[in-house]
Amino acid sequence: MLEKEKINFERTVLVGIVTQFQNEDKLKEYLDELAFLTYTAGGEVVKRFWQKLDRPNPKTFLGTGKMDEIHLFVKENGISTVIFDDELSPSQQKNISKILDCKVLDRTNLILDIFAQRAETSYARTQVELAQCQYLLPRLSGMWTHLERQKGGIGLRGPGETEIETDRRIVRDRIALLKDKIRTIDKQMAVQRSNRGAMVRVALVGYTNVGKSTLMNAVGKSDVFVENKLFATLDTTVRKVVVKNLPFLLSDTVGFIRKLPTQLIESFKSTLDEVREADLLLHVVDISHPDFEEHIESVNQILSDIKSSDKPTLMIFNKIDAYQYDVIAEDDLTTERTRKHYTLEEWKQTWMSHLGEDYTIFISATEKANFEEFREKVYEAVRKIHITRFPYNKFLYPDYKDAVEND
């Protein structure tokens, strides 16, 4: 019997800093997420390093002593990649690479690499390559010799593998070519969207890995790729959905993340256009994640950046089957009750109650728990938009006059 092929993960270490704006607890959350990103990209986290600083060192990000400590660990433990949680400047990346003598990435580069792995269509690959080129352009002076020394692996997919000898002029030409190609595809996609007619458009938005694609498959009866890794979905999927007698278009979009690289927001403009042009947003939240409130803030910030924060929105709190909370014993008089002790019912009485019962729903997309309530609320929200667009459709709205009067 043939042995199963073993996956060779790159041995990596993670690096972060504690500042006046980011305490130890917050850094741990970010490094946990960075570790998941590293795993998604094909890396194994061996150790984490961090240091307290008022501000990052402009030359090496960390202090000299901490850099020497990391260098020694890298040398003695066969570490191939060091990943920093914050974006490094071109000079910082160049200096750190010389000190550590290994591959050095930052959070932005790591996310771009995952996108390069996940891009399936020609359009997605073009968007990712554009973002990579824009990221690499100011770093060319110090990176090409470094890339020649490190063949393949995390952070080196896409243009980094095939254009090691490229100078700035060629990269700028490539960026211009990619932008022209994307503009052409953007026009084609704009025509496709206009050809969909006046049907109500609903877009699934949310943090990465919250279950949007699973929900899309359950509602739209489609076959969108699902995996317990970050950014499993890059290409927007649009399906026609009919709830009761009401048809509408449902789109699954790329997941958001904290510290999302600006290059990706720019290059994935058309993907985000699905959100901009949507009539209704379904903001999916992983209620089982300990940082779900911060995830909501990150998504809302990006929606604000793309001028889509004022759209009608239903908050879909997903993964209730995986939600867990800490129980305090009745005779425990010392433990302070915090949010990690809230039951789902108690969460519903917090700020969530101000959203209104018609705009919040707690479900499990995998178990299809509360799915009938979910479908009913989506139906009512879509119907409200549909009535204003087709006010005299007696077939769909036999009670149209009553509906208008009630509104």
PyMOL commands that set and color helices and strands:
alter all, ss='L'
color gray80, all
select helices_A, chain A and resi 24-41+64-77+90-100+107-118+122-149+159-162+168-194+212-220+262-267+269-276+292-305+320-322+339-341+344-348+351-355+357-359+371-389+400-406
alter helices_A, ss='H'
color red, helices_A
select strands_A, chain A and resi 10-18+43-52+81-84+103-106+201-206+237-243+246-252+280-286+313-318+360-362
alter strands_A, ss='S'
color yellow, strands_A
deselect
rebuild
show_as cartoon
